[in-house]
């Protein structure tokens, strides 16, 4: 008999197809439900979910606080809200949170699931159903190379690098514990793939107050996270762009975009960014402010852009002067954060040799 997840199980794994069917009949018109009292409750739950994804300490509650349908609807609504904000890093935070959440409930299933039954082998029926839907064959000890490469892309553990794996006839060997990690990454990849959604303008307008609230909290968190702007902690690629401006060089479009997004993400205000660009030989205050406001989300679109990752910087030819720290990170913001938090090594005290002229025993 085919295994059908219960409402509670689906509320813990709301990305499953059956979860979509559970709420489709109940919440048929999003525009209508948002204007109701019930809609406001769901919006609050969705906002809480996004805020949880931004917090350092995650709190995964095994018990279903609301009805399973409401939990799943809040999950879907959270994805709609971040799509309206359309910030890449915020979307990445949410999808990673949802993947970690699903992973947590999966590895701790015996503690919360009264329907827990072990399937043939070592996995539960729920585990097997989820893995099958997501394309992870948990009964096999290998995975096709293309699938493996896509899954391990965000994992910064040398153990998972393809060069360190046993590859045979287009398949990568994996063990039981690795299947858990790869399933978590599969959840994240599949959730990230269709975001941001194309949300109708009227829906984003209805959600505008909450969108503004989240953007404010997110920006404040970024400022707290990175603290006072310190140019000495800039990654080599950003320092090169700043130096180019100082030398009177006109930056490419990709260079302007990358530098502006970076400076905004680490907490520099619009005025400070514009002042930096005043070093450029083609500086135009009105044009510069327009571009800065567009990239930072203060322009007409409201879309706040995130600093391109290292891979994108390499593609545009902006990744230059790589150093040892560059090898440990995949994003300029990660470099900046690590450089700022890394304690400075105090130079070893120099032992002062006695002056023979002042030593009476030598006279």
C-alpha positions as CSV (number, residue, x, y, z in Angstrom):
1,X,0.0,0.0,0.0
2,X,1.3,3.4,-0.9
3,X,2.4,5.5,2.0
4,X,0.4,8.8,2.5
5,X,1.9,11.3,5.0
6,X,-0.5,12.6,7.7
7,X,-1.3,16.3,8.2
8,X,1.2,16.6,11.0
9,X,3.9,15.0,8.9
10,X,3.2,17.3,6.0
11,X,3.3,20.3,8.3
12,X,6.9,19.4,9.2
13,X,7.8,18.9,5.5
14,X,5.6,21.5,3.8
15,X,7.6,21.3,0.6
16,X,6.1,17.9,-0.3
17,X,3.6,17.7,-3.2
18,X,0.9,16.3,-0.8
19,X,1.2,19.4,1.3
20,X,0.4,21.6,-1.6
21,X,-2.8,19.6,-2.2
22,X,-3.8,19.8,1.4
23,X,-4.1,23.6,1.4
24,X,-5.1,24.2,-2.3
25,X,-8.8,23.5,-1.6
26,X,-8.9,25.5,1.6
27,X,-7.0,28.6,0.5
28,X,-8.2,28.9,-3.1
29,X,-7.8,32.7,-3.5
30,X,-4.8,34.3,-1.9
31,X,-6.0,37.8,-2.6
32,X,-9.2,37.2,-0.8
33,X,-7.8,35.4,2.2
34,X,-5.1,38.1,2.9
35,X,-7.8,40.7,3.6
36,X,-9.5,38.5,6.3
37,X,-8.7,38.1,10.0
38,X,-7.5,34.6,9.2
39,X,-5.2,36.0,6.6
40,X,-3.6,38.4,9.1
41,X,-2.9,35.5,11.4
42,X,-1.2,33.5,8.5
43,X,0.8,36.6,7.6
44,X,2.1,36.9,11.2
45,X,3.0,33.2,11.2
46,X,4.8,33.7,7.9
47,X,6.7,36.7,9.1
48,X,7.7,34.8,12.3
49,X,9.0,32.0,10.0
50,X,11.2,34.5,8.1
51,X,12.5,36.1,11.3
52,X,13.3,32.7,12.6
53,X,15.4,32.1,9.5
54,X,17.4,35.2,10.3
55,X,18.0,34.5,13.9
56,X,21.2,32.8,15.0
57,X,19.5,30.3,17.3
58,X,16.9,28.2,15.6
59,X,14.0,26.8,17.5
60,X,12.3,23.8,15.8
61,X,9.1,23.0,17.7
62,X,8.0,19.3,17.1
63,X,4.4,19.9,18.1
64,X,2.1,21.6,15.6
65,X,1.0,24.9,17.1
66,X,-1.6,25.7,14.6
67,X,-3.5,23.3,12.3
68,X,-1.4,21.5,9.7
69,X,-3.1,23.4,7.0
70,X,-2.2,26.7,8.7
71,X,1.4,25.7,9.1
72,X,1.7,24.8,5.5
73,X,0.0,28.0,4.4
74,X,2.4,30.0,6.5
75,X,5.3,28.3,4.8
76,X,3.9,29.1,1.4
77,X,3.2,32.7,2.4
78,X,6.7,33.2,3.7
79,X,8.0,32.3,0.3
80,X,5.7,34.8,-1.3
81,X,6.8,37.5,1.1
82,X,10.5,37.0,0.4
83,X,9.7,37.0,-3.3
84,X,8.1,40.4,-2.9
85,X,11.3,41.6,-1.2
86,X,13.4,39.9,-3.9
87,X,16.7,39.9,-2.0
88,X,18.9,37.0,-2.9
89,X,20.6,36.6,0.5
90,X,17.2,36.7,2.3
91,X,15.8,34.1,0.0
92,X,18.9,31.9,0.6
93,X,18.5,32.3,4.4
94,X,14.8,31.1,4.2
95,X,15.5,28.1,2.0
96,X,18.4,27.1,4.1
97,X,16.3,27.4,7.2
98,X,13.6,25.3,5.7
99,X,16.1,22.6,4.7
100,X,17.6,22.6,8.2
101,X,14.1,22.4,9.7
102,X,13.2,19.4,7.5
103,X,16.5,17.7,8.3
104,X,15.9,18.2,12.1
105,X,12.5,16.6,12.0
106,X,13.7,13.8,9.9
107,X,16.6,12.7,12.0
108,X,14.5,13.1,15.2
109,X,11.4,11.5,13.8
110,X,11.1,8.9,16.6
111,X,10.7,11.7,19.2
112,X,7.6,13.4,17.6
113,X,6.0,11.1,15.1
114,X,3.5,8.6,16.7
115,X,3.2,6.9,13.3
116,X,6.9,6.1,13.2
117,X,7.5,2.7,11.7
118,X,10.7,1.4,10.3
119,X,10.5,0.4,6.7
120,X,12.5,-2.4,5.2
121,X,16.1,-1.8,6.1
122,X,17.1,1.1,8.3
123,X,14.8,4.0,7.3
124,X,11.2,4.9,8.3
125,X,8.4,4.8,5.8
126,X,8.3,8.6,5.9
127,X,12.0,8.9,5.3
128,X,11.7,6.6,2.3
129,X,8.8,8.5,0.9
130,X,10.5,11.9,1.2
131,X,13.8,10.6,-0.3
132,X,11.9,9.0,-3.2
133,X,10.0,12.3,-4.0
134,X,13.2,14.3,-3.8
135,X,15.2,11.9,-5.9
136,X,17.6,10.6,-3.3
137,X,17.8,6.8,-3.5
138,X,18.6,6.0,0.1
139,X,18.8,2.2,-0.6
140,X,21.7,2.8,-2.9
141,X,25.3,3.7,-2.0
142,X,25.9,5.9,-5.1
143,X,24.6,9.0,-6.8
144,X,25.1,10.3,-10.4
145,X,27.9,12.8,-10.7
146,X,25.8,15.7,-12.0
147,X,23.3,15.4,-9.1
148,X,26.1,15.1,-6.6
149,X,27.9,18.2,-7.9
150,X,24.7,20.3,-7.7
151,X,24.1,19.1,-4.1
152,X,27.5,19.7,-2.7
153,X,28.1,23.1,-4.3
154,X,27.3,25.1,-1.1
155,X,29.0,22.6,1.3
156,X,32.4,23.9,2.3
157,X,33.7,20.6,3.6
158,X,36.7,19.2,1.8
159,X,35.4,15.7,2.5
160,X,32.6,16.3,0.0
161,X,34.8,17.8,-2.8
162,X,34.6,15.6,-5.9
163,X,38.3,15.3,-6.1
164,X,38.3,13.5,-2.7
165,X,35.5,11.1,-3.6
166,X,35.5,7.7,-5.1
167,X,33.9,8.0,-8.6
168,X,33.1,5.0,-10.7
169,X,31.3,4.9,-14.1
170,X,29.7,8.3,-13.6
171,X,28.6,7.7,-10.0
172,X,29.9,8.9,-6.7
173,X,30.0,6.5,-3.7
174,X,28.2,7.7,-0.6
175,X,27.5,6.2,2.9
176,X,24.5,6.3,5.2
177,X,25.5,9.5,7.1
178,X,26.2,11.3,3.9
179,X,22.7,10.6,2.6
180,X,21.3,12.7,5.4
181,X,23.4,15.6,4.5
182,X,22.7,15.2,0.8
183,X,19.0,15.0,1.4
184,X,19.1,18.3,3.4
185,X,20.9,19.9,0.4
186,X,18.4,18.5,-2.0
187,X,15.6,20.1,0.0
188,X,17.4,23.4,-0.1
189,X,18.2,23.2,-3.9
190,X,14.7,22.3,-4.9
191,X,13.2,25.1,-2.7
192,X,15.7,27.7,-4.0
193,X,15.1,26.7,-7.7
194,X,11.7,28.3,-8.1
195,X,12.3,31.5,-6.0
196,X,11.6,34.3,-6.3
197,X,8.0,33.6,-7.4
198,X,6.4,35.9,-9.9
199,X,4.0,37.5,-7.4
200,X,1.1,39.7,-8.7
201,X,1.7,43.3,-7.9
202,X,-1.6,43.7,-6.0
203,X,-0.5,40.8,-3.6
204,X,2.8,42.5,-2.9
205,X,1.0,45.7,-2.2
206,X,-1.2,44.0,0.3
207,X,1.9,42.6,2.0
208,X,3.8,45.9,1.8
209,X,3.7,46.8,5.5
210,X,5.2,43.4,6.5
211,X,7.7,43.5,3.7
212,X,8.9,46.9,4.9
213,X,9.1,45.5,8.5
214,X,11.2,42.5,7.5
215,X,13.5,44.6,5.3
216,X,14.1,47.0,8.2
217,X,14.9,44.1,10.6
218,X,17.1,42.4,8.1
219,X,19.1,45.6,7.4
220,X,19.5,46.3,11.1
221,X,20.8,42.8,11.5
222,X,23.2,43.2,8.7
223,X,24.6,46.4,10.3
224,X,24.9,44.7,13.7
225,X,26.5,41.7,12.1
226,X,29.2,43.6,10.2
227,X,29.5,46.6,12.7
228,X,31.4,49.7,11.8
229,X,32.6,49.8,8.2
230,X,36.3,49.0,8.0
231,X,38.0,49.3,4.7
232,X,41.0,47.4,5.9
233,X,38.8,44.3,6.1
234,X,37.6,44.5,2.5
235,X,38.2,41.5,0.4
236,X,40.8,42.0,-2.4
237,X,38.2,42.2,-5.1
238,X,36.4,45.1,-3.4
239,X,39.6,46.8,-2.4
240,X,40.7,46.7,-6.0
241,X,37.5,48.5,-7.0
242,X,38.0,51.1,-4.4
243,X,41.6,51.6,-5.5
244,X,40.5,51.9,-9.1
245,X,38.1,54.7,-8.1
246,X,40.8,56.5,-6.2
247,X,43.1,56.2,-9.2
248,X,40.5,57.9,-11.4
249,X,39.4,54.8,-13.3
250,X,35.9,54.4,-14.5
251,X,34.4,51.1,-13.2
252,X,32.5,48.7,-15.4
253,X,28.8,48.3,-14.8
254,X,29.5,44.9,-13.1
255,X,32.1,46.6,-10.9
256,X,29.8,49.4,-9.9
257,X,27.0,47.0,-9.1
258,X,29.2,44.7,-7.1
259,X,30.9,47.4,-5.1
260,X,27.6,49.3,-4.4
261,X,25.8,46.2,-3.2
262,X,28.8,45.2,-1.0
263,X,29.0,48.6,0.6
264,X,25.2,48.7,1.2
265,X,25.2,45.2,2.7
266,X,27.9,46.0,5.2
267,X,26.0,49.0,6.4
268,X,27.3,52.1,4.5
269,X,24.6,54.6,3.9
270,X,23.7,56.1,0.5
271,X,25.6,59.3,1.1
272,X,28.8,57.5,2.0
273,X,28.6,55.3,-1.1
274,X,28.0,58.4,-3.3
275,X,31.0,60.1,-1.7
276,X,33.2,57.2,-2.6
277,X,32.1,57.4,-6.2
278,X,32.9,61.1,-6.2
279,X,36.5,60.0,-6.9
280,X,35.5,58.8,-10.3
281,X,36.4,61.0,-13.3
282,X,32.8,60.8,-14.7
283,X,31.1,61.4,-11.4
284,X,27.5,62.7,-11.8
285,X,25.8,63.2,-8.4
286,X,22.2,62.7,-9.8
287,X,23.1,59.7,-11.8
288,X,25.1,58.1,-9.0
289,X,22.4,58.6,-6.4
290,X,19.8,57.1,-8.9
291,X,22.1,54.0,-9.4
292,X,22.8,53.6,-5.7
293,X,19.1,53.9,-4.7
294,X,18.2,51.3,-7.4
295,X,20.7,48.8,-6.2
296,X,20.0,49.3,-2.5
297,X,16.2,49.0,-2.9
298,X,15.4,52.6,-2.2
299,X,14.4,53.3,-5.8
300,X,11.1,52.6,-7.5
301,X,11.4,48.8,-7.7
302,X,12.0,48.3,-4.0
303,X,14.3,45.3,-4.9
304,X,17.4,45.2,-2.7
305,X,20.3,43.5,-4.3
306,X,23.0,41.4,-2.6
307,X,26.7,41.3,-3.3
308,X,27.5,38.8,-6.0
309,X,29.2,35.6,-4.8
310,X,32.8,34.8,-5.5
311,X,31.8,32.6,-8.4
312,X,29.9,35.5,-10.0
313,X,32.9,37.8,-9.4
314,X,35.1,35.3,-11.2
315,X,32.7,35.2,-14.2
316,X,32.8,39.0,-14.5
317,X,36.6,39.2,-14.2
318,X,36.4,41.1,-10.9
319,X,38.0,38.4,-8.7
320,X,41.6,39.6,-8.4
321,X,44.5,39.4,-6.0
322,X,43.1,36.3,-4.2
323,X,44.7,35.6,-0.8
324,X,44.7,32.7,1.6
325,X,41.4,33.8,3.2
326,X,39.7,33.8,-0.2
327,X,40.3,30.1,-0.4
328,X,38.2,29.6,2.7
329,X,35.1,31.5,1.6
330,X,32.7,31.6,-1.3
331,X,31.3,35.1,-0.8
332,X,32.9,38.6,-0.3
333,X,30.6,39.2,2.7
334,X,31.9,36.1,4.4
335,X,35.5,37.3,3.8
336,X,34.7,40.7,5.3
337,X,33.0,39.2,8.3
338,X,35.9,36.8,9.0
339,X,38.5,39.4,8.5
340,X,36.8,41.7,11.0
341,X,36.2,39.0,13.7
342,X,39.7,37.5,13.3
343,X,41.7,38.7,16.3
344,X,44.9,40.5,15.4
345,X,48.1,38.7,16.4
346,X,50.2,40.8,18.8
347,X,53.8,40.9,17.7
348,X,56.1,38.9,20.0
349,X,58.0,41.2,22.4
350,X,61.5,41.9,21.3
351,X,64.0,40.8,23.9
352,X,66.2,43.8,24.7
353,X,69.9,42.8,24.8
354,X,71.9,44.5,27.6
355,X,74.3,47.2,26.5
356,X,77.8,46.0,27.2
357,X,78.8,49.6,27.8
358,X,76.5,49.7,30.8
359,X,77.6,46.4,32.3
360,X,80.3,47.0,34.9
361,X,81.4,43.3,34.7
362,X,82.7,44.0,31.1
363,X,84.8,47.0,32.1
